[in-house]
Amino acid sequence: MTLAAINRFPIKSCRGQQLSEAVVEPWGLAGDRRWVVVDEDGTTLTAREHRPLLLVRPALRDDGGLDLTGPDLPDLSVAQPDPDELVPIRIHRHELIAAPASPEAGAWFSKLLGQPVRLIHLDDPTRRHPNPRFARPDDSVAGADAYPLLVATDASLAALNDLIADGPRADEGPVPMIRFRPTVVIAGSTPWEEDGWRRIRIGEARFRSVKGCDRCVMTLTDPDTTERSKEPIATLARYRRWDGETWFGMNLIPDTPGARIRVGDEVEILESEPAPDGPPR
């Protein structure tokens, strides 16, 4: 098996960047989801409810800032904010503090979404921790929904698209991998094999494969048009439904911070177990 793709999403729910290589930090890929958009109460906004976020293209600069492009908006450069000024925010159930970006960045996103919002930089990603049921006390996560990385496989996507093609909504397929927003994509496995992975190596980096990923309405949204359909959730609900959720991909936690991964790296399964009833959950 080999590493087929690396995706980094600088701002939560905005467009990603395909990379040829990346450094793996304890809280995720370097530069992945270190920025979030929040409302006036500090609650993080996502494309689940605010689909225009998917049309924003953020590019990370070497100095830690961002260059933004978006629909019907002027291009904007955003400096990495001063971490001495911190505000309270909330990412799902987690309450923490982080650094607000410039008022100009807030105004830019406010115009995009039609409501007052702010752009926030997660200056210290060690402030947030994954679910202790599946993680160690010293594990951390930046702005991703729950865990530092998400792995998906080409084989499982192909199997899913075959099921969609044979179903009542064949016209809604095939769905592209980007709908699932994985940080790493692996080629050369068998369909759904990843359900049983428990420890894996990608190049020089090692990971714990701790929990399946339950999927939400984000996967129903076309990232180019923001229109929504019924797939792939409708098909996942018929074939990949457990505990009232649908499942695709596995969440990873790094065990070798600072390691670098590259497209084409060998992937080795260090530990696995049978998973006839789906992934850990």
N, C-alpha and C positions, 0 to 999 in steps of 0.2 A: 504494500500500500504506500501511497505517496501523498504529500500535502499538495493539493490542487489549487487552493486559493487562500488568500489572507485578506480579510476585510477589516477596516478600521472606521469607526463612526465617531468623529470628533465631538459632535453635539448629539445628545440623546434625541432620538426620533428623526434626526435629519439624515441627509444622504451620506453614504459612506465613500471610502476611498479604497480601491484595490491596490494592494502593496505586493512587492516582490519579496520583501523580508520585513521582519519586525522584531523588536525586543519585547520579551515577555516580562512584565513586572508583576509583583505579588497581586495587584488588584486588576490585572488585565493587560492587554497589549499597550505598549507605550503610546499615549495620546488617545486611547479609546475611551469615549464617553466621559471625559474630564470636564465637559461643559453641559449645562442643562438650562432650560428655559423655565422660569417659575412665574406664577401669578402674583398678585399683590399680597396674598397671604403667605407666600413662600412655598406653595405646593408645586411640585414639578409637573409640567405639562408634557403630554406625549401625543403622538399622532393617532392614538386610539380615539381621542376626542377632537384633536386639532390637526387634521390631515394636511393643511398647508406646510407644516414642518417638513414633510417629506420632499418638498420642492426646493428646500434650501441646500445649497452646496457649500459646506465649510471646507476650507483648506488650511491645515496647520502650517504655521511658519516656523522657521528654525529658532526664532526668539520666543516661542511659546504662545504667540498671538494667533489670530485667525484672520483669514480673508473670506468674506461672505458674498455669495451671489444668490439672488432669489427672484421670483417672478414679480415684474413690475416694480422693482426696488433698485436703487442705485447700489453698486458694489460698495462694500464697507470693509475697512480694516479695523480690527479690534485688538487692542493691546492686552496682554495678560495682566489682570488687575493686581493691585497691591494686597498681599495677604494680611496686612495689618488691619484692614477694614473688613470685618466679617459680619454676615447677617444670618439669621436662622432660616433654614429651608427644610423641606420634607421631601424625601424620595420614597414613595409608597409608605411603609410603616416606619421608616427611619427618619428621625429628627436629628439634624446636625447643623453645623455652621460652615459657611463657605464665602468666597470673595465675589462681590458683584462687579460686573464689567461696567464700562462707561455708560452714562445716560444715553449716548447716541446709539449704542447697541440695543439698549432697552427700547428706544423709540423705533428702531428698525424692525424688531420683532413685534412690537405692539401694532405697527401698521400692517404687518403680514397677517396677524391673527385677529385684528379688530378689537383688541382689549389691552389694558395696561399690563405689561409683563416686563421681566428683567432677564438678562442673560447672566448666568452665574458660573464661575470657575471653581471646580472642586480642588482647591489648592492642596489639601491634605487628604488623599483617598483612604488613609488608614482609619479615618473616623467612622467608617461604615463597614459592617460585617455581614457575611452571608448567614443564612439560617443555621443555627448551631446543631440542628438535627443532622445536617449533612456536611458540616464544616468544623474546623478546629478553631479554638478561641482566638488565635492570632491571625486567622485568615481575614482578608479584607476585599472590598469590591468598590469600584468607583461608581459611575452612574448607570451601569448596566442594571437590568431589572432585578437580578438576584445573585448572579455568580460572575466571576471574572471573565470567563470565555465560554463560547458556545461552539460546539462542533456539530457539523452535519456531514452526511456522505452523499456522493453522487449516486450511489446505488439505491439508497432509500428514496431520493428524489425521483429517480427514474421509475422505481416501483410505484410510488404514489401517483405519478403522472399516468402510468399505465392503468391504474385503477380509475382515475378520473376519466380517461378516454373511454373506458368500458361502462361508465355510469351515466346517469340521466343528465348531467351537466357537462358533457364532453366538450361543448363549445367554450367552456371557461378554462380549459387547459390547453397546453401544459402550463403549469405555474413555474416561474423562474426561481432559482435558489435565493435570490435577494429578498423575496417575500419573507423568508425566515430569518434574515439578518444574522447569519452565523459569522463569527470571527475567523474560524478556520473550517475549510472544506477538505474532505479526504476522499481520494479516488482509490478504487481497487478492492473495496470491501464487498461483502454480500449485503443485500437489503436487510435493514433493521439489526444488523450485527452489533451496532453500537449500543443497543439496549443492554448488552451483557458486559461491555467494557467497564473495568474498574480502575485500571492504571494504564496509561499509554505514554509512549515516547514519540515526539515529533522532532526529528533532528537531534539536537543536543538538549531539548527541553522535555521535562517529565511533568505529567499532570495526573491528578486524581479525577476520575470521571464519576461524579458524585450523585447526580440526579438527572432524570429526564426533564425535558422542557415542555411544559404545558403551553399550548398555543392559544393566541387571542385574536381579536379582530384585525390586528396589524397585518396578519398574513392574508387577509381578504382584500387588502388595499393595493391597487396598482400604484407603484411608486412614481410612475410617470404622469398619470392622469388624476390620481387620488380617488378614482371611482372604486366602489366596492362591489364584490360579487359574493357568491356562496362558497366558492372553492378557495383553498383546499380544505377548509374546516368540515364541509359536508361529507367529503370522502373520509377524512381522518376520523370523523365521528362514527362511521360504519366499521372501520377496520382498526382504529388505534384509539379507542376510547376506554379509559379506566378511571375509576374514582371520579366520574362526572366531568373529566377533562379529556382533551385530545392532545396527542404527544408526537413531537418530531424533534430530533436532536438531543444532545446530551450536554449538560453543563460541566465545565472543567474548572479545577482550581490548580494553579501552578505550584510545583514543588521545587523548581530550579529558577528562582528569580534572577533576572539578568541574562538568561539564555536567549539566543537569537534563533528564530525560525525563518526558513526560506522556502518559497515555492519550489517543489521538487524534492524536498527533504523526505527521507525514508520515515515511515510511520510503523512503529512496533507496538503490539499489544502486550503489555507486561503482565497483566492480570485480567482474567475475564471469568464469567460464570454463565451458565445457562439462564436465559431470560424469556421463558415461554409466555409469561404474563406481562410483558412490557418492561420499561425501564424502572429504576428505583424512583419512588415518589412518596 
